[in-house]
C-alpha cells in the first residue's frame, strides 16, 4: 500500500481503509468467518500494524458499523433537505439504500452481531434515536397528505423491527434472501400507512 507523505494522514487513511474492507468481509462472510489475518492480507499490511490501529476484532467491528451508521445518517439528511422533496421521496431513497446494503449481506452477519454487547448497545441507541425521528417524519407525512392520520405509528415501527428479528431467529432467510424479506415487510407496511395520494406517489416512483 502506498503511503501518504504525512504519517498522521496515512494512519487515518489506513484506519478508514481497514474499516471499509472489514465491513465488506463481515457482510459477505459473517463475523466469525473473518479473521484479523484475512484483513491484513487483503490490505498487504502486517498483523502488527492492524493491531496497532484496532486492538481487537470487536473494536474493528464497532468502528466499521459506527462509520457506516454516520454515512447513512449523512445520506438521509442530504436526501431529506432537497428542495421540493416530499416524505415519499425520502422513504424511497431510504428503501433503495437499504436494498443496496442487504444485497451484499450474509444473514450470519446479523445473527452474529448479537454476541457483541458493546456493538449491540450502540446499534440499539441508534435505533431508538431513529425511531423518534421516524415518528416526527410520520407526522410530517400526515401534514403533507401522504400518510393516514388514524395509524399508531410507534406501534408500526415496533412491528417492523419485531418482524425482522423473528425472521432471523426463525431462519426464514434460508428460504428468502434478506433483500426479499426487507422489501416485502417494508412495502406491505409502507403502503398500509399511506393515503390514496401516498400510494399513487409510490407507484409513480417505483
N, C-alpha and C positions, 0 to 999 in steps of 0.2 A: 504494500500500500504506500502510495506517495505521500510524504509528509509535507505539511504546511510549513512556511517559514517561521511562524510563531509556535512555540511549544504549547502554549495555552490554547491557541486556536486549534492546533492539531488534536489536542486531547479532547476538546469539546466536540470537534467534528467526528472523532473516532467514537466517542461516547454515543453520539446520535446514530452513527452507522451501526454500531453494535446493537443498539435497541431496535433499529429498523430490521436488521437481519434476523434478530432473535424473535421478533413478533411474527414475521413470516414463517419461521420454522415452527414456532409454538402453534400457530394457527393450522399449519398443514399437517403436523405430526402428533400434536398433543404435547403437553409439557414434559411428561415423564420420559418420552422417547427422544427428547433433545438434550444432549449433554453440553456442558460448557466447552469441552474439547471440540465439539462439532462447530460451535460458533467461531471459536478461534481459528479453526482450519478454513472455514469459508472466507474469513477476512484476512487470512495469511498473517496472523499475529500470534505471538506466543501466549500460552495459557497464563503465564505470569502477568503479562500486560493486561489481559482480560480481567484477572482477579484484582489487579490494582485499581481498576475502574469500578467493577461490580464484585463485591466480596463473596456473594452467594447467588445461586440461581434465583432465589426469591427476590433479592434486590434487583436483579436484572428484569425479572417478570414484572415487578412493581413499576419500574421505570418505563418499561415498554408500554404498559397499559396507561400510566399517567400521561405520557406523551401523546398516545393515541386519543385519549379522552379529551385532552386540551385541544388537539387538532380538530376533533369532531365538534367541540363547542364553538371553535372559531368558524368552522364551515357553516354551522347552523345559524350563528349570529349574523354572518355575512348574508346568508340567504334570507333571513327574516327582515333585514333592513333595506332590501332592494326596493326601489320605487315601484309603486302600484302592485306590490306583492300582496296577495290575499292568503288566508290560512291554508287553503287547499294547495297552493303552490309550495308553501313551506313544508307541508306534510309529505307531498310527493317527493320533494327534494330529500327529506329525511329517509323516506322509504327507499329511494334509489341508492342512497349512501349505505344503508344497512344491507340491502341486497348485494351490493358490490362486496361488502365485507364478508358476508356469510357465504358467498360463492367460493371463497378460499379457506373456509374454516372447517376443521375436523371437529365433530361433536365431542371428541375426547378432551379437547381444549376446555370447553365449558364445564365438563364434568370434573376435570382435574383441578380447575380453579378453586373449587370448594375446599380443597385441602390447605389452602394458603390463607390463614386467618387475617393477616395484615392487608393482603390484597383484597380480600372479600369485604373487609371493613371499609376500605377506601371506595370500592365499587358500590357498596350499599349506601354510603353517604352521597355519592354522585347520583345514584338512582333516586334517593329521597329529594335531592335538590331539583332533579329534572321533573319529578312528579309534581312538585309545587309549581314549577314553570308551566307544566302541561295543563294544569287546572286553569291558570291565568290565560293560557293560549286558547283553551276551550271557550272561556268566557268571551274572548275577542271574536272567536268564530261565531258565537251566538249573535253578537252585536252585528257582525257582517252578514248574517242571514244564512250562513253555510251549515251551522250545527243546530240540532234540535235543542230547545231550551228545557225540555222535560226529562233530560238524561242526568243521572247521578254520575258525573264524570269521574270523580275519585274512585268509585266502585268499578268503573270500566277499566281504569288503569290497573287496579288490583287484579281484575280478571285476566287481563292480557299477560301480566307478569306470572300469575299462577299457571296459566295455560302453557307458557314456555317452559316453566320449571317442571310441570307434570310430564310434558313430552320428553324432556331429558331423562327424568327419573324412570319413566315407563319404557324408555328406549325405543320410542316410536321413530326416532331418527334413523333406525336401522331399515325402516321401510320408506321413509321420506327424508330427503336431504333438508338441511336447515333453511335453505332459501325457500323451498316449497312450504315448509311449516310456517315460517315467518309471513310469507305472502298470504297464505290462507287466513291466518289469525288476524293480521292487520287489516286486510281488505274486508273481511267479514265485519269486524268491529268498526272500521273506518266508515264504511257505507252505512252501517246501522245507526251511527250518531249523526249522519248528515240529513239535512233537509233535501227536498227535491232539487233545489238550487245547487246544493253541495254535490249531489250525485251527478248532476249534469256537468259540473265543473270537473269532477273526477274523470268521467267518461271522455271529456274533451281532451284532457291532458294525457290520459293513458291510451 
